[in-house]
Amino acid sequence: MESSSSKKSRVAQMYGIPTYDALFKHVLSNDSIRPSFFNAFLPGLNITSSKRLDDHMNPLQDLQLLCEFIHRKDTAATFQRIGSVANVCVGSLDPTTSSFVKDIDATCTLHEIIGHFEDMKKAFPKASYNGTMDFCCSLNTGEFALVEMQVVPQDFWDRRALCYVAAFFGNQLRKGGKWKDDIKKVIGINILGGGKDDFIHWKDYPVQYIRVYKFQEQHNGSDIKMCMDGMELIQ
């Protein structure tokens, strides 16, 4: 007869399908697991660590400090407090007369900022891991890896995956940047699960288990594969 402790242990055991979004993101959130995951798909790179980025497709984390300032509790409280005072104004103390001198232009600017504060919060949203992509990571090699889990096959999936990689690649360079130094390779990794109904993504070649897409030259007249490095898509 099974003991009560054995029953309790058996009931407590939990299982999950790792190709489902929620569990997939949970597993890859572990910093120690990601290097092994990337090395499995990118054996030519010695990946020892990776850093998860925000999922807004911006590798440079533009305006991060501004976002943090706008969404601070004390910032919101201050804007709410001064916005409720009708006659709040900006000025300076005249040291010769010890009187307050109102700055009309600065006061008008302050009131306009107060009126647009909620719009500013929407324009610069908090960093979130529930955005467009499942995972954006910077690798210790200096390259970037974008990881997407797609369970249900979609006819436009290839275009969508290519769009993610291309957008991220193009967002690296800023005015004054250097094409050679500031543009790093971006690798897109798509895990195509079948879901509970075991859907097939590649109906043309159902037995194929991996595809690797690169920019490859087609007319050099030799067996040498000349590739333009920069973007790569692995499915």
C-alpha positions in Angstrom: 0.0 0.0 0.0 1.4 3.4 -1.0 2.2 5.6 2.0 0.7 9.1 2.4 4.2 10.7 2.0 4.7 8.9 -1.3 1.3 10.1 -2.5 2.1 13.6 -1.5 5.5 13.4 -3.4 3.8 12.0 -6.5 1.1 14.7 -6.5 3.7 17.5 -6.1 5.6 16.4 -9.2 5.1 18.8 -12.0 5.7 18.6 -15.8 5.8 21.1 -18.5 6.2 21.4 -22.3 9.4 23.5 -22.9 8.3 24.6 -26.4 5.4 26.6 -24.9 6.0 30.3 -24.5 5.6 30.6 -20.7 7.9 27.7 -19.8 10.4 28.5 -22.5 10.8 32.1 -21.2 11.0 30.8 -17.6 13.8 28.3 -18.4 15.9 30.8 -20.5 15.6 33.4 -17.7 18.2 31.3 -15.9 21.6 32.9 -16.5 23.4 29.6 -16.2 21.2 27.8 -18.7 21.4 30.3 -21.6 25.1 29.6 -22.6 24.4 25.9 -23.0 21.3 26.7 -25.1 23.2 29.1 -27.4 26.2 26.7 -27.7 23.8 24.0 -28.9 22.8 26.1 -31.9 26.0 28.1 -32.4 28.8 25.5 -31.9 31.4 27.7 -33.6 31.1 30.4 -30.9 32.6 30.0 -27.4 29.7 31.4 -25.5 30.3 31.5 -21.7 27.7 34.1 -20.7 24.8 36.2 -22.0 22.9 39.2 -20.8 19.2 39.5 -21.4 18.1 42.8 -22.9 14.7 44.5 -23.0 12.5 43.2 -25.8 11.9 46.5 -27.5 14.3 45.6 -30.4 16.8 48.3 -29.4 20.3 47.0 -28.7 21.6 50.3 -27.4 18.9 50.7 -24.7 18.3 54.3 -25.8 17.0 56.8 -23.2 17.1 54.2 -20.4 17.8 56.8 -17.7 15.0 59.0 -19.0 12.6 56.0 -18.8 13.7 55.3 -15.3 13.2 58.9 -14.2 9.7 59.2 -15.8 8.5 56.0 -14.1 9.9 56.7 -10.6 7.2 57.0 -7.9 8.6 60.3 -6.6 8.6 61.8 -10.1 4.9 60.9 -10.6 4.0 62.2 -7.2 5.8 65.5 -7.8 4.1 66.0 -11.1 0.7 65.2 -9.6 1.3 67.6 -6.7 2.5 70.6 -8.7 -0.2 69.9 -11.3 -2.9 70.3 -8.7 -1.7 73.8 -7.8 -3.1 76.4 -10.2 -0.7 79.2 -9.5 2.6 77.2 -9.4 5.3 79.1 -11.2 9.1 79.1 -11.8 11.3 81.9 -10.8 14.3 83.0 -8.8 15.1 85.0 -5.8 16.5 88.5 -6.4 19.5 88.7 -4.0 19.4 92.5 -3.9 15.7 92.8 -3.0 15.1 89.3 -1.6 12.0 89.2 -3.7 10.7 86.4 -5.9 11.0 87.1 -9.6 8.7 85.0 -11.8 10.1 83.5 -15.0 7.1 83.6 -17.4 8.7 81.4 -20.1 10.0 78.8 -17.7 6.5 78.7 -16.0 4.7 78.2 -19.3 7.2 75.4 -20.2 6.7 73.7 -16.8 2.9 73.7 -17.2 3.1 72.3 -20.7 5.3 69.5 -19.5 2.9 68.8 -16.7 0.1 68.6 -19.2 2.0 66.1 -21.3 3.4 63.9 -18.5 1.0 61.0 -19.1 1.8 61.0 -22.8 5.5 61.0 -21.9 5.0 57.9 -19.8 3.3 56.2 -22.8 6.0 57.3 -25.2 8.8 56.0 -23.0 7.4 52.8 -21.5 9.0 50.7 -18.8 11.4 48.0 -19.9 9.4 44.9 -20.1 10.1 41.2 -20.9 6.7 40.8 -22.4 7.3 42.8 -25.5 7.7 42.0 -29.2 10.3 39.3 -28.9 10.7 36.4 -26.6 14.4 36.9 -25.8 17.1 39.5 -26.8 20.5 38.7 -25.5 24.0 40.1 -25.8 26.6 37.4 -25.9 30.1 37.6 -24.3 31.4 37.3 -27.9 30.0 40.8 -28.6 27.3 39.5 -30.9 23.5 39.6 -30.3 21.1 36.7 -30.3 17.4 37.0 -30.7 15.4 33.9 -29.6 11.8 33.3 -30.7 9.5 30.4 -29.8 6.8 29.8 -32.4 4.4 26.9 -31.7 1.7 27.2 -34.3 2.9 27.4 -38.0 2.2 30.6 -39.7 2.5 31.4 -43.4 4.3 34.7 -42.7 6.6 33.4 -40.0 9.8 33.6 -42.1 9.1 37.3 -43.0 8.3 38.1 -39.4 11.5 36.4 -38.1 13.6 38.2 -40.8 12.0 41.5 -39.8 13.1 41.1 -36.2 16.7 40.3 -37.1 16.9 43.1 -39.7 15.4 45.8 -37.4 17.7 44.9 -34.5 20.7 44.9 -36.8 19.9 48.3 -38.2 19.2 49.9 -34.8 22.7 49.4 -33.7 24.3 52.4 -35.5 23.8 56.0 -34.4 25.0 59.3 -35.7 28.7 59.5 -35.4 29.1 55.7 -35.0 31.5 53.6 -36.9 30.4 50.9 -39.3 33.3 48.6 -38.5 33.2 48.8 -34.7 29.6 49.6 -33.8 27.7 47.0 -35.9 27.7 43.6 -34.4 26.4 40.4 -35.8 22.8 39.5 -35.0 21.7 35.9 -34.9 18.1 35.0 -34.9 17.2 31.6 -33.4 13.6 30.3 -34.0 12.4 27.3 -32.1 9.5 25.9 -34.0 7.5 23.7 -31.7 4.5 21.7 -32.9 2.2 22.3 -29.9 -0.1 19.7 -28.5 -1.4 18.8 -32.0 2.2 18.3 -33.3 1.9 20.7 -36.2 4.5 20.5 -38.9 6.2 23.8 -39.9 8.0 22.6 -43.0 5.5 20.7 -45.0 7.8 20.7 -48.0 10.5 18.8 -46.1 8.8 17.4 -42.9 11.9 15.3 -41.9 14.2 18.3 -41.9 15.0 19.4 -38.3 17.1 22.6 -38.8 17.6 25.4 -41.4 20.3 28.0 -41.4 19.9 31.1 -43.5 22.8 33.4 -44.5 23.5 36.0 -47.1 25.4 33.9 -49.6 27.0 35.0 -53.0 25.7 32.8 -55.8 27.8 33.7 -58.9 31.5 33.5 -57.9 32.1 30.5 -60.2 33.7 28.3 -57.5 32.7 26.0 -54.7 33.8 28.6 -52.1 30.8 29.9 -50.2 31.2 33.6 -49.9 28.9 35.0 -47.2 28.2 38.5 -46.1 28.5 38.5 -42.4 26.1 40.4 -40.2 22.8 38.6 -40.0 22.0 34.9 -39.6 18.8 33.1 -39.1 18.6 29.6 -37.6 15.3 27.7 -37.4 
